Amino acid sequence: MLVCCITGYSISAPALDNPDAPDYVSEFLNRAQVHESNIQETTYHTQGYISAYAHYENFLDQELNKAYERLMGHLDEDAQQTLRDSQRNWLKYRDAEFEFIALNWTPGNFGSSSVISRGDYRTTLIKDRVRVGSRMIE
């Protein structure tokens, strides 16, 4: 019984990060906060949200590229190829999700809030990928 409890706990326990490594995730989240604040401070008009989310998405794409390059620098050749394949597959997934988001969250279905929903869902996908990539280096 004790072995089952210990095994169950160890499987659900989060991975331990290297306390001596840079905290790339926190650094990224701090940089992202500026863009998230800009979205929150937008003066409730469609064009303002479109612009704020476009800037945020551009920032996130740049951050994703940085995290990818930084991670590639820490991997051997086999792991680099696996990461390349993973990233290609993730980009296909992202593009499919973006298509779904565009087709589902339309002004006809969700009114003017569709702009906010589309922007939030799109940026959340990229932000999560940056967070995961940054955590792999720690």
C-alpha positions as CSV (number, residue, x, y, z in Angstrom):
1,M,0.0,0.0,0.0
2,L,2.8,2.4,0.9
3,V,4.6,1.7,-2.4
4,C,1.4,2.6,-4.3
5,C,1.1,5.8,-2.4
6,I,4.7,6.8,-3.0
7,T,4.5,5.8,-6.6
8,G,1.3,7.8,-7.1
9,Y,2.8,10.8,-5.5
10,S,6.0,10.7,-7.4
11,I,4.1,10.5,-10.7
12,S,2.1,13.5,-10.0
13,A,4.9,15.6,-8.5
14,P,6.1,18.5,-10.6
15,A,9.6,18.4,-12.0
16,L,12.3,20.1,-10.0
17,D,14.1,23.0,-11.7
18,N,17.8,23.7,-11.3
19,P,17.9,26.4,-8.7
20,D,21.2,27.7,-10.2
21,A,19.8,28.1,-13.7
22,P,18.4,31.4,-15.0
23,D,14.6,31.6,-14.5
24,Y,13.7,32.1,-18.2
25,V,10.0,31.6,-17.5
26,S,9.7,34.4,-14.9
27,E,11.8,36.7,-17.1
28,F,9.5,35.9,-20.1
29,L,6.3,36.4,-18.0
30,N,7.6,39.8,-16.8
31,R,8.3,40.9,-20.3
32,A,4.8,39.7,-21.4
33,Q,3.1,41.7,-18.6
34,V,3.6,44.9,-20.5
35,H,1.5,43.6,-23.4
36,E,-1.1,42.0,-21.2
37,S,-1.5,45.4,-19.4
38,N,-1.9,47.2,-22.8
39,I,-4.7,44.8,-23.6
40,Q,-6.4,45.4,-20.3
41,E,-6.1,49.2,-20.7
42,T,-7.5,49.3,-24.2
43,T,-10.4,51.7,-24.5
44,Y,-13.1,49.2,-25.5
45,H,-13.1,49.6,-29.2
46,T,-12.5,46.9,-31.8
47,Q,-9.5,48.4,-33.5
48,G,-7.8,49.0,-30.2
49,Y,-8.1,45.3,-29.3
50,I,-7.0,44.2,-32.7
51,S,-3.9,46.3,-32.5
52,A,-3.1,45.3,-28.9
53,Y,-3.4,41.6,-29.6
54,A,-1.4,41.9,-32.9
55,H,1.5,43.6,-31.0
56,Y,1.3,40.9,-28.3
57,E,1.2,38.1,-30.8
58,N,4.2,39.5,-32.6
59,F,6.1,39.8,-29.2
60,L,5.1,36.2,-28.4
61,D,6.4,34.9,-31.8
62,Q,9.7,36.6,-31.2
63,E,9.9,35.1,-27.7
64,L,9.1,31.7,-29.1
65,N,12.0,32.0,-31.6
66,K,14.3,33.0,-28.7
67,A,13.3,30.1,-26.6
68,Y,13.6,27.7,-29.5
69,E,17.1,28.9,-30.3
70,R,18.2,28.9,-26.7
71,L,16.9,25.3,-26.3
72,M,18.6,24.2,-29.5
73,G,21.9,25.4,-28.1
74,H,21.6,23.0,-25.1
75,L,20.7,19.8,-27.1
76,D,22.7,17.2,-28.9
77,E,22.1,16.5,-32.6
78,D,19.5,13.8,-32.0
79,A,17.5,15.9,-29.5
80,Q,17.8,18.9,-31.9
81,Q,16.2,16.9,-34.7
82,T,13.4,15.8,-32.3
83,L,12.8,19.4,-31.3
84,R,12.7,20.5,-35.0
85,D,10.1,17.8,-35.7
86,S,8.1,18.7,-32.6
87,Q,8.1,22.4,-33.5
88,R,7.0,21.6,-37.1
89,N,4.1,19.5,-35.7
90,W,3.3,22.2,-33.1
91,L,3.1,24.8,-35.9
92,K,0.7,22.6,-37.8
93,Y,-1.4,22.3,-34.7
94,R,-1.2,26.1,-34.1
95,D,-2.3,26.9,-37.6
96,A,-5.2,24.4,-37.3
97,E,-6.3,26.0,-34.1
98,F,-6.0,29.5,-35.6
99,E,-8.3,28.4,-38.4
100,F,-10.8,27.0,-36.0
101,I,-10.6,30.2,-33.9
102,A,-11.2,32.4,-36.9
103,L,-14.2,30.3,-38.1
104,N,-15.8,29.9,-34.7
105,W,-15.3,33.3,-32.9
106,T,-16.9,35.5,-35.5
107,P,-18.9,38.7,-35.0
108,G,-22.0,36.8,-36.2
109,N,-21.6,34.2,-33.4
110,F,-20.1,36.3,-30.6
111,G,-20.6,40.0,-31.5
112,S,-17.9,42.5,-30.8
113,S,-16.4,40.3,-28.1
114,S,-15.2,38.0,-30.8
115,V,-12.1,40.2,-31.3
116,I,-11.2,39.7,-27.7
117,S,-11.8,36.0,-27.7
118,R,-9.9,35.4,-30.9
119,G,-6.9,37.4,-29.6
120,D,-6.9,35.8,-26.2
121,Y,-7.1,32.2,-27.6
122,R,-4.4,32.9,-30.2
123,T,-2.0,34.5,-27.8
124,T,-2.6,31.8,-25.1
125,L,-1.5,29.1,-27.5
126,I,1.7,30.8,-28.3
127,K,2.4,31.9,-24.7
128,D,2.0,28.3,-23.4
129,R,4.5,27.1,-26.0
130,V,7.0,29.8,-25.0
131,R,6.6,28.8,-21.3
132,V,7.1,25.1,-22.0
133,G,10.2,25.8,-24.2
134,S,11.7,28.2,-21.6
135,R,11.1,25.7,-18.8
136,M,13.0,22.9,-20.6
137,I,16.3,24.9,-20.3
138,E,16.0,25.4,-16.5
